[in-house]
Amino acid sequence: MIEKRKVCVITGTRAEYGLLYWLMKEINVQNDLCLQLVVTGMHLSPDFGNTYKQIEDDGFVIDHKVEMLLSSDTSVGITKSMGIAMIGFADAFENLNPDLVVVLGDRYEIFSAVSAAMIARIPVAHIHGGETTVGAYDEAMRHSITKMSHLHFTAAEEYRNRVIQMGEEPSRVFNVGSLGVENIKRFKLLNLKEFEESIDFKLGKYNLMVTFHPVTLENNSSEFQFSNLIAALDKLDDTNIIFTKANADTDGRVINRMIDDYVHNHKDNSIAFDSLGQLRYFSAMQYIDGVVGNSSSGLIEVPTFKVGTINIGDRQSGRIKAKSVIDCNPVKNEILNAINILLSKSFKKSIELVTNPYGDGKVVDQIIKIILNTKLDDILKKDFYDIGLKH
C-alpha cells in the first residue's frame, strides 16, 4: 500500500484562509494526499474574532494550533511574536512530520513557519511569490520565503519571472494565477436580500467597502493616514460604509479602534466587521460602488467584478494593477477626489470591459497536479539559477 503524501497547509489570517479554502478541500479528497492543517496568528486571537472556529465549522480538522500573538502590536511585540511562532512551528513539524508544507503570501507568521520548515528539512511550496509591496515589510518577508521554498506558484507571468530572477529553477516556478479569482467563480454568491440580512445592514444610494491595513514602511503613521481617509469619508453624502478591520500588524489595533469610534458616531450609515468571510465579501462586490483602502484584494480579486478600487498610499506599490484601480496619496483631498472619480458614471462605464491580470480562475487543479507529480526526494538542495548564464 502506497503511503499518502502528507501536505501541511498553514494559515494565520482570515483572508489567507479564504484563499486557501478550495485548495484545502481538494487536497482533502485526493486519494494520494493527506491534509494536515496548522492554524496560527490572528485565527487564535479573540481580538480578531477567533476565526479558527470558522475553519472548524467549515468541516476542517485542525491538526495543530501555534499560539504566537502577544497583546502588543508594536515592532517589539511583533518581533517577539515571530520568535514564539518559530518555537511553536518547530514542535508542530516534529509532531506532524509532513512531506510538504504549503504557505501563501508574505506575513511574518508565515516567515516563521517557513524558517522552521527549512531547518527541519521539509520542502515548502509557496503561493503568491514574486510580488512587490513597497510600502510594507511584507516585501522582504515574501522574497525571503521564496528563497526558503522549493515549489513556487505565482499569480502572473511577471511574478514568475521575478522568482526566477531571484535564482529559482524555472522548472519549479509555475504561473497558475490567483486563488482568489478561482474562489469567486466557485462560490454561489448571495443575492441582495440574502446579503443585507447576513450583515444586518441595508445598502444605500452609494456604498463603499473600506479595508485599510497598517503601513509598516511608510514615513506617515498608519494613524495619520487612516485619519485622512476618515476625514474624506466624512465629506460624502448618501454613502454607506462597510469596514473590514485591519490585520495584526504594527498599529493594527490603532486602526481598529478608529473604525469602532467612527461606526459608533455614524450608526445610520456604517458598520464594521472583524471578518466578513469570503462568501459575504465577494457577495458584497456585486452591489457596492467600490473598494477603498490598501488591501491586496482590491487589486487581485475586485477587478473580476468590474468594480473600481481606490488604492491609498504605497502599501501595494509595485503590484500589477487593472485599469479599475485608482492610485492616490493618503491625503484627505486626494482620497476625496479619487472617490468622486470612482462614483462617476464615466469611470464606471470605462471599466465595464476591464480584464483581471491575475488569471481566469483555474488554479487549484494545476497546483494539485504539480504537488502529486513532483518528486520530493532530492528537492531540498537548490542550485542558484543564474539568468546571466546559458543553461
C-alpha positions as CSV (number, residue, x, y, z in Angstrom):
1,M,0.0,0.0,0.0
2,I,1.4,3.4,-1.1
3,E,1.6,5.8,1.8
4,K,-0.2,9.1,1.3
5,R,1.8,12.3,0.8
6,K,1.3,14.5,3.9
7,V,0.6,18.1,2.8
8,C,0.7,20.6,5.7
9,V,-1.2,23.8,5.0
10,I,-0.5,26.8,7.3
11,T,-2.9,29.7,7.8
12,G,-2.7,32.7,10.1
13,T,-5.3,35.1,8.8
14,R,-9.0,35.2,7.7
15,A,-8.1,36.5,4.2
16,E,-5.4,33.9,3.6
17,Y,-7.6,31.1,4.8
18,G,-10.3,32.2,2.3
19,L,-7.8,32.0,-0.5
20,L,-6.6,28.5,0.6
21,Y,-10.1,27.1,1.2
22,W,-10.7,25.3,-2.1
23,L,-7.2,24.1,-2.3
24,M,-7.5,22.5,1.1
25,K,-10.9,21.0,0.1
26,E,-9.3,19.4,-2.9
27,I,-6.3,18.1,-1.0
28,N,-8.7,16.5,1.4
29,V,-10.4,14.4,-1.3
30,Q,-7.3,13.2,-3.1
31,N,-6.6,9.5,-2.6
32,D,-2.9,10.1,-2.6
33,L,-2.7,13.1,-0.4
34,C,-3.3,13.7,3.4
35,L,-4.2,17.2,4.5
36,Q,-2.5,18.4,7.7
37,L,-3.7,21.8,8.9
38,V,-1.8,24.1,11.2
39,V,-3.6,27.3,12.4
40,T,-1.8,30.3,13.9
41,G,-1.8,34.0,14.3
42,M,-5.0,36.0,14.1
43,H,-7.1,32.9,13.9
44,L,-6.4,32.2,17.6
45,S,-7.0,35.7,18.9
46,P,-10.3,36.9,20.4
47,D,-9.3,40.5,19.3
48,F,-9.6,39.3,15.7
49,G,-12.7,37.1,16.0
50,N,-11.3,33.7,16.9
51,T,-11.7,32.7,13.3
52,Y,-10.3,29.2,13.8
53,K,-13.9,28.4,14.8
54,Q,-15.0,29.2,11.2
55,I,-12.4,26.8,9.9
56,E,-13.8,24.1,12.1
57,D,-17.4,25.0,11.1
58,D,-16.3,24.6,7.5
59,G,-15.5,20.9,8.3
60,F,-11.7,21.0,8.5
61,V,-9.8,19.3,11.3
62,I,-7.1,21.5,12.8
63,D,-4.1,19.2,13.5
64,H,-2.0,21.8,15.4
65,K,-2.5,25.3,16.8
66,V,0.5,27.5,17.1
67,E,-0.2,30.3,19.6
68,M,2.0,33.3,18.9
69,L,0.3,36.7,19.1
70,L,1.1,38.9,22.0
71,S,-1.3,41.7,23.1
72,S,1.2,44.3,21.8
73,D,1.3,45.2,18.1
74,T,4.4,47.4,18.5
75,S,7.5,46.4,16.5
76,V,8.9,44.8,19.6
77,G,5.7,42.8,20.2
78,I,5.6,41.7,16.5
79,T,9.3,40.6,16.7
80,K,8.7,38.6,19.9
81,S,5.6,37.0,18.3
82,M,7.8,35.8,15.4
83,G,10.2,34.1,17.9
84,I,7.3,32.4,19.8
85,A,5.9,31.3,16.4
86,M,9.2,29.7,15.3
87,I,9.3,27.7,18.5
88,G,5.7,26.6,18.1
89,F,6.2,25.6,14.4
90,A,9.3,23.5,15.4
91,D,7.0,21.5,17.7
92,A,4.3,21.2,15.1
93,F,6.6,19.9,12.4
94,E,8.2,17.5,14.8
95,N,4.8,16.1,15.7
96,L,3.2,16.0,12.2
97,N,6.3,15.1,10.1
98,P,4.8,16.5,6.9
99,D,6.2,15.7,3.4
100,L,5.4,19.2,2.1
101,V,4.5,22.5,3.7
102,V,2.2,24.8,1.7
103,V,2.1,28.5,2.5
104,L,0.6,31.6,0.9
105,G,1.9,35.2,0.9
106,D,4.2,37.3,2.9
107,R,3.2,37.7,6.6
108,Y,5.6,37.4,9.5
109,E,3.9,34.2,10.9
110,I,4.5,32.5,7.6
111,F,8.1,33.7,7.6
112,S,8.5,32.0,11.0
113,A,6.8,28.8,9.8
114,V,9.0,28.5,6.7
115,S,12.1,29.2,8.7
116,A,11.3,26.3,11.0
117,A,10.5,24.1,8.0
118,M,13.8,24.9,6.4
119,I,15.7,23.9,9.5
120,A,13.6,20.7,9.8
121,R,14.5,19.9,6.1
122,I,10.8,19.9,5.0
123,P,10.2,21.1,1.4
124,V,8.0,24.2,1.0
125,A,5.5,25.2,-1.7
126,H,4.9,29.0,-1.8
127,I,1.9,30.6,-3.3
128,H,1.9,34.3,-4.5
129,G,5.6,34.8,-4.5
130,G,7.5,37.3,-6.8
131,E,5.1,40.2,-6.0
132,T,6.2,43.6,-4.7
133,T,4.7,45.7,-2.0
134,V,7.0,48.7,-1.5
135,G,5.1,50.2,1.5
136,A,5.2,47.2,3.8
137,Y,7.9,44.9,5.3
138,D,5.9,42.1,3.7
139,E,8.1,42.7,0.7
140,A,11.2,41.4,2.4
141,M,9.3,38.6,4.1
142,R,7.9,37.4,0.8
143,H,11.2,37.3,-1.0
144,S,12.8,35.6,1.9
145,I,10.1,33.0,1.9
146,T,10.8,32.5,-1.8
147,K,14.4,31.7,-1.1
148,M,13.5,29.2,1.5
149,S,10.9,27.5,-0.7
150,H,11.2,24.7,-3.3
151,L,8.0,24.9,-5.4
152,H,6.6,28.3,-6.5
153,F,3.0,29.1,-7.6
154,T,2.9,32.7,-8.8
155,A,-0.2,34.7,-9.8
156,A,1.2,36.3,-13.0
157,E,4.0,35.7,-15.5
158,E,5.7,38.9,-14.4
159,Y,5.9,37.4,-10.9
160,R,7.1,34.1,-12.2
161,N,10.0,35.9,-14.0
162,R,10.9,37.7,-10.8
163,V,11.1,34.5,-8.8
164,I,13.4,33.1,-11.5
165,Q,15.4,36.3,-11.3
166,M,16.0,35.5,-7.6
167,G,17.8,32.4,-8.6
168,E,15.0,29.8,-8.5
169,E,15.0,26.9,-11.0
170,P,12.4,27.7,-13.8
171,S,11.1,24.2,-13.9
172,R,9.9,24.6,-10.3
173,V,8.2,28.0,-10.8
174,F,4.6,27.9,-12.1
175,N,2.4,30.8,-13.2
176,V,-1.0,29.4,-12.1
177,G,-3.0,32.7,-11.5
178,S,-4.7,33.8,-8.3
179,L,-6.6,31.5,-6.0
180,G,-8.8,34.5,-5.2
181,V,-10.2,34.6,-8.7
182,E,-11.0,30.9,-8.6
183,N,-12.8,31.3,-5.3
184,I,-15.1,33.9,-6.8
185,K,-16.0,31.5,-9.6
186,R,-16.6,28.6,-7.2
187,F,-18.9,30.4,-4.7
188,K,-22.7,30.6,-5.1
189,L,-22.9,34.3,-4.2
190,L,-25.7,35.8,-2.1
191,N,-28.5,37.8,-3.7
192,L,-29.0,41.4,-2.4
193,K,-31.7,40.4,0.2
194,E,-29.6,37.5,1.5
195,F,-26.5,39.7,1.7
196,E,-28.3,42.5,3.6
197,E,-29.8,40.0,6.0
198,S,-26.4,38.3,6.5
199,I,-24.8,41.6,7.7
200,D,-27.9,43.1,9.2
201,F,-27.4,46.3,7.2
202,K,-29.2,48.0,4.4
203,L,-27.3,49.3,1.4
204,G,-27.9,52.9,0.3
205,K,-27.6,55.1,-2.8
206,Y,-23.8,54.7,-2.8
207,N,-21.9,52.0,-1.0
208,L,-18.2,51.6,-0.3
209,M,-16.2,48.8,1.3
210,V,-13.2,50.1,3.3
211,T,-10.3,47.9,4.2
212,F,-7.1,49.6,5.4
213,H,-4.1,47.8,6.8
214,P,-1.1,49.2,8.7
215,V,1.6,50.8,6.6
216,T,4.8,49.3,8.1
217,L,7.4,51.0,5.9
218,E,6.0,54.5,5.2
219,N,7.0,57.7,6.9
220,N,3.5,58.8,7.8
221,S,2.0,56.7,10.6
222,S,-1.0,54.4,10.0
223,E,-3.0,56.5,12.4
224,F,-2.2,59.7,10.3
225,Q,-3.1,58.0,7.0
226,F,-6.3,56.5,8.3
227,S,-7.3,59.8,9.9
228,N,-7.1,61.3,6.4
229,L,-9.3,58.5,5.0
230,I,-11.9,59.0,7.8
231,A,-11.9,62.8,7.1
232,A,-12.6,62.1,3.4
233,L,-15.4,59.7,4.2
234,D,-17.0,62.3,6.5
235,K,-17.4,64.6,3.4
236,L,-19.5,62.1,1.5
237,D,-23.3,62.3,1.1
238,D,-25.7,59.4,0.6
239,T,-22.9,56.9,1.1
240,N,-22.9,53.8,3.3
241,I,-19.6,52.4,4.5
242,I,-18.8,48.7,5.3
243,F,-15.5,48.4,7.2
244,T,-13.5,45.2,7.4
245,K,-10.9,45.5,10.2
246,A,-7.1,45.6,10.0
247,N,-4.7,42.7,10.3
248,A,-2.5,42.1,13.4
249,D,0.4,44.2,12.1
250,T,2.1,47.1,13.8
251,D,-0.6,49.6,14.7
252,G,-3.4,47.3,13.6
253,R,-5.3,47.8,16.8
254,V,-5.0,51.6,16.4
255,I,-6.8,51.4,13.1
256,N,-9.5,49.1,14.5
257,R,-10.2,51.4,17.5
258,M,-10.6,54.3,15.0
259,I,-13.1,52.2,13.0
260,D,-15.1,51.4,16.1
261,D,-15.2,55.1,17.0
262,Y,-16.3,56.1,13.5
263,V,-19.1,53.4,13.4
264,H,-20.2,54.5,16.9
265,N,-20.7,58.0,15.7
266,H,-22.2,57.1,12.3
267,K,-24.5,54.3,13.2
268,D,-27.0,55.1,10.4
269,N,-24.6,54.7,7.5
270,S,-21.7,52.5,8.6
271,I,-20.9,49.0,10.0
272,A,-17.7,47.1,10.8
273,F,-16.7,43.5,10.8
274,D,-13.6,41.7,12.2
275,S,-14.2,39.3,9.3
276,L,-16.8,39.2,6.6
277,G,-15.6,35.9,5.3
278,Q,-15.1,35.1,1.6
279,L,-18.8,34.5,0.8
280,R,-20.1,37.7,2.2
281,Y,-17.1,39.7,1.0
282,F,-17.4,38.5,-2.6
283,S,-21.2,38.8,-2.5
284,A,-20.8,42.5,-1.4
285,M,-18.7,43.2,-4.6
286,Q,-21.9,42.7,-6.7
287,Y,-23.7,45.6,-5.0
288,I,-21.1,48.1,-3.8
289,D,-19.7,51.0,-5.8
290,G,-16.1,50.4,-5.0
291,V,-13.4,49.3,-2.5
292,V,-11.3,51.9,-0.7
293,G,-8.1,51.3,1.2
294,N,-4.8,49.5,0.7
295,S,-5.7,45.8,0.7
296,S,-4.3,43.4,-1.9
297,S,-7.8,42.2,-2.5
298,G,-8.7,45.5,-4.2
299,L,-6.1,44.7,-6.8
300,I,-6.3,40.9,-7.1
301,E,-9.9,39.9,-6.8
302,V,-12.1,43.1,-7.1
303,P,-11.4,43.7,-10.8
304,T,-13.2,40.4,-11.6
305,F,-16.4,42.1,-10.6
306,K,-15.8,45.2,-12.9
307,V,-15.8,47.3,-9.7
308,G,-13.4,50.1,-9.0
309,T,-10.7,50.2,-6.3
310,I,-9.1,53.2,-4.7
311,N,-5.6,52.2,-3.7
312,I,-4.2,54.5,-1.0
313,G,-0.5,55.0,-0.4
314,D,2.4,52.8,-1.1
315,R,1.4,49.6,0.7
316,Q,0.6,47.8,-2.6
317,S,3.1,49.8,-4.7
318,G,4.7,47.5,-7.3
319,R,1.8,45.1,-7.8
320,I,0.3,44.6,-11.2
321,K,-3.0,46.6,-11.4
322,A,-6.0,46.5,-13.6
323,K,-7.4,49.7,-15.1
324,S,-10.1,49.7,-12.5
325,V,-7.6,50.7,-9.8
326,I,-7.2,54.4,-8.9
327,D,-4.0,55.2,-7.0
328,C,-3.9,58.2,-4.6
329,N,-1.8,59.5,-1.8
330,P,-3.0,59.2,1.8
331,V,-4.2,62.8,1.9
332,K,-7.9,63.8,2.5
333,N,-8.4,65.9,-0.6
334,E,-6.7,63.3,-2.9
335,I,-8.8,60.5,-1.4
336,L,-12.0,62.5,-1.8
337,N,-11.2,63.3,-5.4
338,A,-10.5,59.6,-6.1
339,I,-13.8,58.7,-4.5
340,N,-15.6,61.2,-6.7
341,I,-14.0,59.7,-9.8
342,L,-14.9,56.2,-8.6
343,L,-18.5,57.1,-8.2
344,S,-18.8,58.9,-11.6
345,K,-20.8,57.4,-14.4
346,S,-17.9,57.9,-16.9
347,F,-15.5,55.8,-14.7
348,K,-18.0,53.0,-14.2
349,K,-18.6,52.9,-17.9
350,S,-14.8,52.8,-18.6
351,I,-14.3,49.7,-16.5
352,E,-17.1,47.6,-17.9
353,L,-14.7,45.6,-20.1
354,V,-11.8,45.5,-17.7
355,T,-9.8,42.3,-17.5
356,N,-8.3,40.9,-14.3
357,P,-4.5,40.5,-14.8
358,Y,-4.5,37.7,-12.2
359,G,-5.8,34.9,-14.3
360,D,-9.0,33.2,-15.2
361,G,-9.6,31.2,-12.0
362,K,-8.3,27.7,-12.9
363,V,-5.7,27.4,-10.2
364,V,-6.4,24.6,-7.8
365,D,-6.3,21.7,-10.3
366,Q,-2.9,23.0,-11.5
367,I,-1.4,23.1,-8.0
368,I,-2.8,19.7,-7.1
369,K,-1.4,18.1,-10.2
370,I,2.1,19.6,-9.5
371,I,2.0,18.5,-5.9
372,L,1.1,15.0,-6.9
373,N,3.7,14.6,-9.7
374,T,6.7,16.4,-8.2
375,K,9.4,14.1,-6.7
376,L,10.4,15.5,-3.3
377,D,13.4,13.2,-2.6
378,D,16.1,15.5,-3.9
379,I,14.3,18.8,-3.9
380,L,15.9,20.3,-0.8
381,K,19.3,21.1,-2.5
382,K,18.9,24.1,-4.8
383,D,21.4,25.4,-7.2
384,F,21.2,29.2,-7.8
385,Y,19.8,29.6,-11.3
386,D,21.8,32.5,-12.8
387,I,19.9,34.1,-15.6
388,G,23.1,35.5,-16.9
389,L,24.5,32.1,-17.8
390,K,23.5,29.7,-20.5
391,H,21.6,26.6,-19.3
